Amino acid sequence: MAEVSFVVPGMYADHHVAAVIEALKGLSGVSSVVASSLRKKLTVTYDAGDASPEKLEAALAAAGYEAEKAEGSLREEDLDRRRSSGG
């Protein structure tokens, strides 16, 4: 499995997160998407034989969201820790 993160400036509300996740989860090879409207960032885990960062970026564009590759991963545990710490 491969992983890539993107900064998505237009993903600033929960309904944007839902739209982005729906667009990416529909692609062959995508196994997980973790996204944060607060950070305007998402991390996708995918099978490199079926998907690529370019295909993921194209799917985001088709859904109406510009994306730029980012450093570092956004993990579900990070979101849970942030929620539980109140920040």
C-alpha positions in Angstrom: 0.0 0.0 0.0 1.1 3.5 -0.7 0.1 6.8 0.9 -0.1 10.4 -0.2 -1.3 13.6 1.6 -2.8 16.7 0.0 -3.6 20.1 1.2 -7.1 21.1 -0.1 -7.7 24.8 0.6 -11.4 24.6 -0.4 -12.1 21.8 2.2 -13.0 24.1 5.2 -16.3 22.6 6.3 -17.6 19.1 7.2 -19.7 18.9 4.0 -16.5 19.5 2.0 -14.8 16.6 3.8 -17.7 14.4 3.0 -17.6 15.3 -0.7 -13.9 14.7 -0.9 -14.1 11.4 0.9 -16.9 10.3 -1.4 -15.0 11.3 -4.5 -11.9 9.4 -3.5 -13.5 6.3 -2.0 -15.1 5.7 -5.3 -11.8 5.1 -7.0 -10.4 1.7 -7.5 -7.5 0.9 -5.2 -8.4 3.5 -2.5 -8.5 1.8 0.9 -8.8 4.7 3.3 -9.2 8.5 3.4 -8.6 10.6 6.5 -9.5 14.2 6.1 -9.6 17.3 8.4 -11.5 20.5 7.6 -9.5 22.3 10.3 -6.2 21.4 8.8 -7.5 21.5 5.2 -5.6 18.3 4.7 -6.2 14.7 3.7 -4.2 11.5 3.6 -5.1 8.6 1.2 -4.0 5.0 1.5 -4.2 3.3 -1.9 -2.9 0.3 -3.9 -0.3 1.7 -6.3 -1.2 -0.8 -8.9 -4.7 0.6 -9.2 -4.4 4.3 -8.3 -1.8 7.1 -8.3 -1.4 10.5 -6.8 -2.2 12.0 -10.2 -5.5 10.0 -10.4 -6.4 11.0 -6.9 -5.7 14.7 -7.7 -7.8 14.4 -10.9 -10.7 12.9 -8.9 -10.4 15.8 -6.4 -10.4 18.3 -9.3 -13.5 16.6 -10.9 -15.2 17.1 -7.5 -14.4 20.8 -7.6 -11.4 20.8 -5.2 -7.9 22.0 -6.0 -5.3 19.9 -4.2 -1.5 20.1 -3.7 0.7 17.3 -2.4 1.7 17.8 1.2 4.3 16.5 3.6 3.4 14.3 6.5 0.4 12.1 7.1 -2.9 12.8 8.7 -4.0 9.9 10.8 -7.4 9.0 12.4 -5.5 8.8 15.7 -4.4 12.4 15.3 -8.0 13.5 14.8 -9.2 11.5 17.9 -6.4 13.0 20.1 -7.3 16.5 18.9 -11.0 16.0 19.6 -10.3 14.5 23.1 -7.9 17.3 24.0 -10.4 19.9 22.9 -8.0 21.4 20.3 
